[in-house]
């Protein structure tokens, strides 16, 4: 029995030495601080030179440290891309601007005008008002941002009976300046209509409206013969 104990003594001494080396080196490794990677590399090289048996453990520590750095760098890049994507999405949402309105939505035909003075037409029936740029009380569309807009205007008038004077006319205005003005004044038929479509560059805050000139009148019902439409093609901000 005593001989067996003496035979195991060298192995036990070697095992204790290995434990001492491992635990003495464990305190030298840290994931905190800028010099952590260099400390790990230096410790690994020293241990591999002095004690090859502990080298595998130190190399594993070094690889784990590198994987943590790679993961953190990748996460930072993903966060940056997410921020950029959110900014683009918010810009797209802010760019949405479209409206389409009609003069009225009543069952029976109703005419407005003629008036003694020019008057801005308030289109009351709203098909869409994306971005809330159009005000149905004033009849004015305010451009939310600078860009190229598509504007369309269709007018219709009914003289009431053949031979009556027909004056179907209106003008599309930007900041009170006439952009285009469809007009039809004759006595050849009872009904007349006209349409214009333009693309125009507007600045943020520009005011677009339809003006009813002196002596003109328009008629509409739920068939929506008179419409005013505009939308942003692309922003130039």
C-alpha positions in Angstrom: 0.0 0.0 0.0 2.8 2.4 0.9 4.6 1.6 -2.3 1.4 2.4 -4.3 1.2 5.8 -2.6 4.8 6.6 -3.4 4.1 5.6 -7.0 1.2 8.2 -7.3 3.1 11.0 -5.7 4.9 12.3 -8.9 1.6 12.5 -10.8 -0.1 14.4 -8.0 2.7 16.9 -7.8 2.5 17.5 -11.6 -1.3 18.0 -11.4 -0.9 20.6 -8.6 1.7 22.4 -10.6 -0.6 22.6 -13.6 -3.5 23.9 -11.5 -1.2 26.6 -10.1 -0.3 27.7 -13.6 -3.9 27.8 -14.8 -5.2 29.8 -11.9 -2.3 32.2 -11.9 -2.9 33.0 -15.6 -6.7 33.2 -15.3 -6.5 36.6 -13.5 -4.6 38.1 -16.4 -7.5 37.7 -18.9 -10.2 40.4 -19.1 -12.8 41.6 -21.6 -12.8 45.1 -20.2 -10.6 47.9 -21.4 -8.9 48.8 -24.7 -5.8 46.7 -24.0 -7.6 43.5 -23.3 -6.8 41.8 -26.6 -3.1 42.6 -26.3 -3.0 41.3 -22.7 -4.7 38.0 -23.9 -2.2 37.6 -26.7 0.8 38.3 -24.5 -0.4 35.9 -21.8 -1.1 33.2 -24.4 2.4 33.5 -25.8 4.0 33.4 -22.4 2.0 30.4 -21.2 2.6 28.5 -24.5 6.3 29.0 -24.1 6.5 28.1 -20.4 3.7 25.6 -20.2 2.5 24.0 -23.4 -0.1 22.0 -21.4 -2.1 25.2 -20.6 -1.8 26.7 -24.1 -5.1 25.2 -25.4 -7.1 26.9 -22.7 -5.5 30.3 -23.3 -6.1 30.1 -27.1 -9.8 29.4 -26.4 -9.9 32.5 -24.2 -8.3 34.5 -27.0 -10.8 33.3 -29.6 -13.8 34.0 -27.4 -12.5 37.6 -26.9 -12.1 38.0 -30.7 -15.6 36.7 -31.3 -17.0 39.1 -28.7 -15.3 42.0 -30.5 -16.6 40.9 -33.9 -20.2 40.6 -32.5 -20.1 44.1 -31.0 -18.8 45.6 -34.2 -21.5 43.8 -36.3 -24.2 44.9 -33.8 -23.0 48.6 -34.1 -23.1 48.4 -37.9 -26.6 46.9 -37.8 -27.8 49.7 -35.5 -26.4 52.3 -37.9 -28.2 50.7 -40.9 -31.4 50.6 -38.9 -31.1 54.3 -38.1 -30.6 55.1 -41.8 -33.5 52.9 -42.8 -35.8 54.7 -40.3 -34.7 58.1 -41.6 -35.5 57.0 -45.2 -38.9 55.6 -44.1 -39.8 58.8 -42.3 -38.8 60.9 -45.3 -41.0 58.7 -47.5 -43.9 59.2 -45.1 -43.4 62.9 -45.0 -43.3 63.0 -48.8 -46.8 61.5 -49.1 -49.1 64.3 -50.4 -52.2 63.8 -52.5 -55.6 65.3 -52.7 -58.6 64.9 -55.0 -61.9 66.8 -54.4 -65.2 67.6 -56.2 -67.4 70.6 -56.1 -70.3 68.9 -54.3 -71.9 65.5 -53.7 -75.6 66.5 -53.8 -78.1 64.4 -55.7 -79.6 67.3 -57.6 -77.5 69.5 -59.9 -76.3 72.6 -58.1 -74.5 75.6 -59.8 -72.3 78.2 -58.2 -71.8 81.7 -59.7 -71.8 83.9 -61.5 -70.4 86.4 -59.0 -69.6 90.1 -59.4 -66.0 89.5 -58.2 -63.5 86.7 -58.6 -63.9 84.0 -55.9 -61.9 81.0 -54.8 -63.9 77.8 -55.2 -64.2 75.7 -52.1 -64.5 72.1 -53.3 -66.5 70.4 -50.5 -66.5 66.7 -51.4 -63.1 65.0 -50.6 -62.1 61.8 -52.3 -58.6 61.8 -50.6 -56.5 64.3 -48.7 -53.3 62.4 -47.9 -51.1 64.7 -45.8 -54.0 67.1 -45.0 -52.6 69.7 -47.4 -56.1 70.6 -48.8 -58.4 72.8 -46.8 -62.1 72.3 -47.7 -63.2 75.5 -46.0 -60.9 77.8 -48.0 -60.5 75.6 -51.1 -56.7 76.1 -50.9 -54.0 73.4 -51.1 -50.8 74.2 -49.3 -47.7 72.4 -50.5 -46.1 70.6 -47.5 -42.7 70.5 -49.1 -40.8 71.6 -52.2 -41.1 69.3 -55.2 -42.7 68.6 -58.6 -46.5 68.3 -58.3 -49.1 67.1 -60.8 -52.2 69.3 -60.9 -55.4 68.6 -62.7 -58.7 70.6 -63.1 -61.9 69.6 -64.8 -64.8 72.1 -65.1 -68.4 71.6 -66.2 -71.3 74.0 -66.6 -74.9 73.7 -67.6 -76.8 76.7 -69.2 -80.1 75.3 -68.1 -81.7 75.4 -71.5 -80.6 75.7 -75.1 -79.8 79.3 -76.1 -78.9 80.6 -72.7 -75.5 82.1 -72.3 -72.9 79.5 -71.2 -69.8 80.6 -69.3 -67.9 77.6 -68.1 -64.5 78.9 -66.9 -62.1 78.8 -64.0 -58.4 79.5 -63.4 -55.8 77.4 -61.6 -53.7 79.7 -59.4 -50.5 79.4 -57.5 -50.0 82.1 -54.8 -52.9 84.1 -56.5 -51.1 84.1 -59.9 -52.9 82.3 -62.8 -51.2 79.2 -63.9 -53.8 78.0 -66.4 -57.4 78.9 -67.2 -59.8 76.6 -69.0 -62.6 78.6 -70.5 -65.7 77.9 -72.6 -68.1 80.7 -73.4 -70.7 80.3 -76.3 -74.4 79.7 -77.0 -74.0 76.7 -79.3 -75.0 74.0 -76.8 -76.4 73.6 -73.3 -73.4 72.0 -71.6 -69.7 72.4 -71.8 -66.6 71.1 -70.0 -62.9 71.5 -70.1 -59.8 69.8 -68.5 -56.2 70.8 -67.9 -53.3 68.8 -66.4 -50.0 70.4 -65.6 -46.8 69.5 -63.8 -45.3 72.3 -61.8 -42.5 72.9 -59.3 -43.9 74.2 -56.0 -42.0 75.4 -52.9 -43.0 74.4 -49.4 -45.9 76.7 -48.4 -47.0 77.6 -51.9 -50.8 77.9 -52.1 -52.8 76.4 -54.9 -56.5 77.1 -55.6 -59.1 77.4 -58.3 -60.6 80.8 -59.0 -64.0 81.4 -60.4 -63.8 84.6 -62.6 -66.5 87.2 -63.0 -69.4 86.0 -65.1 -68.5 82.3 -64.9 -70.5 79.5 -63.2 -70.0 75.8 -62.6 -72.6 73.0 -62.0 -72.1 69.7 -60.2 -73.9 66.9 -58.4 -73.0 63.4 -57.2 -71.6 62.6 -60.6 -68.7 64.9 -59.9 -68.3 66.8 -63.1 -66.0 69.4 -61.4 -62.9 68.0 -59.8 -59.6 69.4 -58.6 -56.7 67.0 -58.0 -53.0 67.3 -57.1 -50.2 65.1 -55.8 -46.4 65.2 -55.2 -44.5 63.4 -58.0 -41.1 63.7 -56.2 -39.6 65.9 -53.6 -36.7 68.4 -54.3 -35.8 69.1 -50.6 
